[in-house]
Amino acid sequence: MPYIHVSMSKKITDAEKEKLMKEFGQEISILEGKSEKWLMVNISDGQSMCFQGDDKKPCAIIEASVYGAASADEYGKLTGVLTETVSETAKIPGDRIYVKYTETPYWGWNGENF
């Protein structure tokens, strides 16, 4: 039950959004037991954002929520590929992209909790 939400200051095309969603679907398998089958993705582009006091250069934050937990090594690998994917697709420098993880012991779906 992973969820990835990308907020970015830059507006991107529908094709670029589709590319991000497809690649996230493959990359989430870096986390043991996670797959595209349960992945939900939200892309919020064209947001009013600034980083380091600069709202003229593009920036982004990738928030990944997972049911349960993963290892620091898995998160490290996922940070690398998520950053690279957003950087290459949206043309946002990697040093202007944050990645944040949230782990939860409770996750609901279809009116029930896992």
Rosetta silent file (secondary structure, phi, psi, omega in degrees, C-alpha in Angstrom):
SEQUENCE: MPYIHVSMSKKITDAEKEKLMKEFGQEISILEGKSEKWLMVNISDGQSMCFQGDDKKPCAIIEASVYGAASADEYGKLTGVLTETVSETAKIPGDRIYVKYTETPYWGWNGENF
SCORE:     score description
SCORE:     0.000 S_00000001
   1 L     0.000   58.587  175.364    0.000    0.000    0.000 S_00000001
   2 L   -84.818  154.696  176.860    2.456    2.635   -1.059 S_00000001
   3 E  -137.980  128.497  177.408    1.412    6.145   -2.025 S_00000001
   4 E  -119.038  125.636  177.094    3.660    8.630   -3.828 S_00000001
   5 E  -121.741  121.992  176.949    2.755   12.311   -3.994 S_00000001
   6 E  -110.664  122.313  171.358    4.933   14.681   -5.996 S_00000001
   7 E  -110.074  130.942 -179.805    4.431   18.416   -5.596 S_00000001
   8 E  -141.321  151.744 -179.656    6.422   20.584   -7.963 S_00000001
   9 L   -76.571  -25.550 -175.284    6.562   24.232   -8.881 S_00000001
  10 L   -86.334  141.677  173.808    6.920   23.484  -12.568 S_00000001
  11 L   -83.827  133.630  178.647    3.990   22.674  -14.857 S_00000001
  12 L  -124.186  165.358 -177.721    4.516   19.460  -16.845 S_00000001
  13 L   -79.186  164.371  175.442    2.700   17.805  -19.728 S_00000001
  14 H   -61.376  -37.951  178.251    0.251   14.912  -19.458 S_00000001
  15 H   -63.132  -39.506  177.707    2.820   12.713  -21.207 S_00000001
  16 H   -67.347  -37.987  176.390    5.423   13.609  -18.568 S_00000001
  17 H   -62.619  -45.024  178.583    2.911   12.806  -15.801 S_00000001
  18 H   -60.444  -40.190  178.790    2.203    9.431  -17.407 S_00000001
  19 H   -63.515  -44.435  177.788    5.937    8.737  -17.628 S_00000001
  20 H   -58.934  -48.277 -178.160    6.399    9.547  -13.931 S_00000001
  21 H   -61.078  -42.350  179.718    3.512    7.278  -12.927 S_00000001
  22 H   -64.191  -46.201 -178.225    4.818    4.402  -15.054 S_00000001
  23 H   -68.337  -38.816  175.886    8.362    4.690  -13.740 S_00000001
  24 H   -59.459  -37.205  179.245    7.211    5.020  -10.109 S_00000001
  25 H   -59.729  -34.739  177.153    5.272    1.794  -10.658 S_00000001
  26 H   -80.198  -41.542 -173.362    8.516   -0.009  -11.471 S_00000001
  27 H   -70.736  -27.580 -176.696   10.679    1.746   -8.889 S_00000001
  28 H   -62.888  -21.614 -179.766    8.418    1.077   -5.884 S_00000001
  29 H   -68.616   -7.181  172.706    9.448   -2.592   -6.024 S_00000001
  30 H   -59.897  -33.066  177.152   12.784   -1.509   -4.508 S_00000001
  31 L   -82.945  125.172 -177.730   10.880   -1.683   -1.213 S_00000001
  32 L   -55.803  130.562  177.290   10.380   -5.301   -0.219 S_00000001
  33 L    81.529    1.342 -179.863    6.778   -6.421   -0.618 S_00000001
  34 L  -106.294  144.914 -178.923    5.685   -3.289   -2.498 S_00000001
  35 L  -151.800  168.214  178.805    4.477   -3.271   -6.081 S_00000001
  36 H   -61.777  -25.997 -177.970    2.636   -1.239   -8.667 S_00000001
  37 H   -54.321  -34.838 -177.222   -0.462   -3.349   -7.977 S_00000001
  38 H  -111.689    3.571 -176.084   -1.117   -1.350   -4.777 S_00000001
  39 L   -78.344  131.100  170.755    0.634    1.908   -5.671 S_00000001
  40 E  -113.833  137.319 -177.733   -1.353    5.151   -5.773 S_00000001
  41 E  -126.198  138.116  175.532    0.314    8.218   -7.320 S_00000001
  42 E  -129.962  124.056  178.332   -0.651   11.897   -7.097 S_00000001
  43 E  -116.399  116.064  178.192    1.201   14.509   -9.143 S_00000001
  44 E  -110.615  101.253 -179.552    0.575   18.150   -8.234 S_00000001
  45 L  -103.328  167.817  179.263    2.373   20.373  -10.710 S_00000001
  46 L    66.864   29.106 -178.795    2.371   24.152  -11.083 S_00000001
  47 L   -83.130  151.479  173.937    2.366   24.669   -7.306 S_00000001
  48 L   -78.991  105.511 -175.858    3.446   27.891   -5.600 S_00000001
  49 L  -141.374  151.468  170.401    6.703   26.743   -4.023 S_00000001
  50 L  -138.416  155.479  178.112   10.091   28.105   -3.141 S_00000001
  51 E  -138.259  131.917 -178.090   13.307   26.449   -2.004 S_00000001
  52 L    57.417   35.092  177.944   16.215   28.228   -0.336 S_00000001
  53 L    75.449    8.296 -175.985   14.254   31.464   -0.608 S_00000001
  54 E  -117.106  113.886  177.724   14.074   31.216   -4.411 S_00000001
  55 L  -101.672    8.764  179.460   10.709   30.839   -6.117 S_00000001
  56 L   -91.718  -31.502  177.996   12.098   31.425   -9.626 S_00000001
  57 L   -90.883  143.621 -179.007   13.953   28.107   -9.985 S_00000001
  58 L   -67.931  150.248  176.620   11.876   24.910  -10.097 S_00000001
  59 L  -148.638  166.172 -179.269   11.728   22.646   -7.064 S_00000001
  60 E  -154.147  156.211  168.361    9.847   19.535   -5.944 S_00000001
  61 E  -129.815  133.183  177.453    9.090   17.334   -2.973 S_00000001
  62 E  -108.539  120.094  179.239    8.372   13.637   -3.319 S_00000001
  63 E  -111.908  120.630  179.993    6.402   12.171   -0.427 S_00000001
  64 E  -115.157  120.749  177.082    6.263    8.388   -0.176 S_00000001
  65 E  -108.351  137.550 -179.680    3.950    6.765    2.359 S_00000001
  66 E  -133.611  145.819  172.081    4.179    3.060    3.080 S_00000001
  67 E   -80.445  122.135 -176.947    2.228    0.553    5.114 S_00000001
  68 L    91.024 -140.110 -175.657    4.703   -0.970    7.513 S_00000001
  69 L  -146.732  167.897  175.447    8.385   -0.171    7.210 S_00000001
  70 L  -139.794  169.940 -178.729   11.422   -0.568    4.995 S_00000001
  71 L   -83.910  160.041  177.143   15.154   -0.585    5.579 S_00000001
  72 H   -60.844  -35.990  178.781   17.409    2.462    5.380 S_00000001
  73 H   -64.379  -44.443  178.504   19.177    0.813    2.434 S_00000001
  74 H   -62.535  -45.003  178.436   15.904    0.378    0.535 S_00000001
  75 H   -62.486  -39.023  178.397   14.910    3.983    1.217 S_00000001
  76 H   -61.109  -44.659  178.119   18.352    5.146    0.096 S_00000001
  77 H   -65.163  -42.387 -179.099   18.028    3.310   -3.216 S_00000001
  78 H   -65.576  -39.363  177.193   14.480    4.543   -3.724 S_00000001
  79 H   -57.058  -44.295 -179.605   15.513    8.141   -3.008 S_00000001
  80 H   -60.946  -47.992 -176.400   18.117    7.900   -5.750 S_00000001
  81 H   -74.271  -38.009  177.841   15.801    6.552   -8.433 S_00000001
  82 H   -62.715  -44.192  179.155   12.813    8.759   -7.536 S_00000001
  83 H   -61.503  -46.055 -179.750   15.015   11.855   -7.594 S_00000001
  84 H   -62.240  -42.510 -179.248   16.562   10.867  -10.905 S_00000001
  85 H   -62.981  -47.566  179.613   13.166   10.144  -12.463 S_00000001
  86 H   -66.998  -41.452 -179.440   11.650   13.472  -11.424 S_00000001
  87 H   -60.695  -48.501 -177.910   14.825   15.354  -12.328 S_00000001
  88 H   -70.048  -40.640 -175.660   15.058   13.861  -15.818 S_00000001
  89 H   -75.965  -44.630 -175.944   11.345   13.971  -16.608 S_00000001
  90 H   -96.935   -2.693 -179.324   10.468   17.393  -15.168 S_00000001
  91 L    57.896   48.240  175.624   13.898   18.980  -15.709 S_00000001
  92 L  -114.744  124.961 -179.180   14.274   19.910  -12.033 S_00000001
  93 L   -58.053  141.331 -179.926   17.821   19.682  -10.649 S_00000001
  94 H   -57.173  -29.618 -179.793   18.298   16.921   -8.086 S_00000001
  95 H   -80.410    7.107  174.591   19.625   19.400   -5.547 S_00000001
  96 H  -121.750   23.997  179.855   16.207   21.113   -5.623 S_00000001
  97 E  -126.962  125.060  171.582   14.238   17.942   -4.845 S_00000001
  98 E   -98.506  151.630  171.734   13.375   16.644   -1.378 S_00000001
  99 E  -127.797  127.010 -177.511   12.200   13.091   -0.690 S_00000001
 100 E  -124.501  136.421  179.441   10.185   12.418    2.474 S_00000001
 101 E  -114.934  142.454  174.423    9.056    9.032    3.812 S_00000001
 102 E  -130.853  128.241  176.240    6.181    8.220    6.137 S_00000001
 103 E  -107.891  142.102  179.141    5.618    4.767    7.615 S_00000001
 104 E  -137.920  139.264  176.693    2.293    3.766    9.098 S_00000001
 105 L   -83.596   -9.584 -178.468    1.138    0.644   10.965 S_00000001
 106 L  -124.396  132.583  179.405   -2.462    1.270    9.870 S_00000001
 107 L  -147.704  127.506 -179.253   -3.722    1.480    6.310 S_00000001
 108 E  -104.019  149.950  176.637   -7.316    1.278    5.165 S_00000001
 109 E  -158.647  138.134  175.119   -8.728    0.059    1.874 S_00000001
 110 L    57.439   36.408  176.414  -12.181   -0.948    0.726 S_00000001
 111 L    81.475    5.428  179.565  -13.768    0.038    4.045 S_00000001
 112 E  -137.407  165.542  175.437  -11.389   -2.013    6.201 S_00000001
 113 E  -101.674  148.642  174.904   -7.888   -1.816    7.660 S_00000001
 114 L   -78.078    0.000    0.000   -5.064   -4.176    6.846 S_00000001
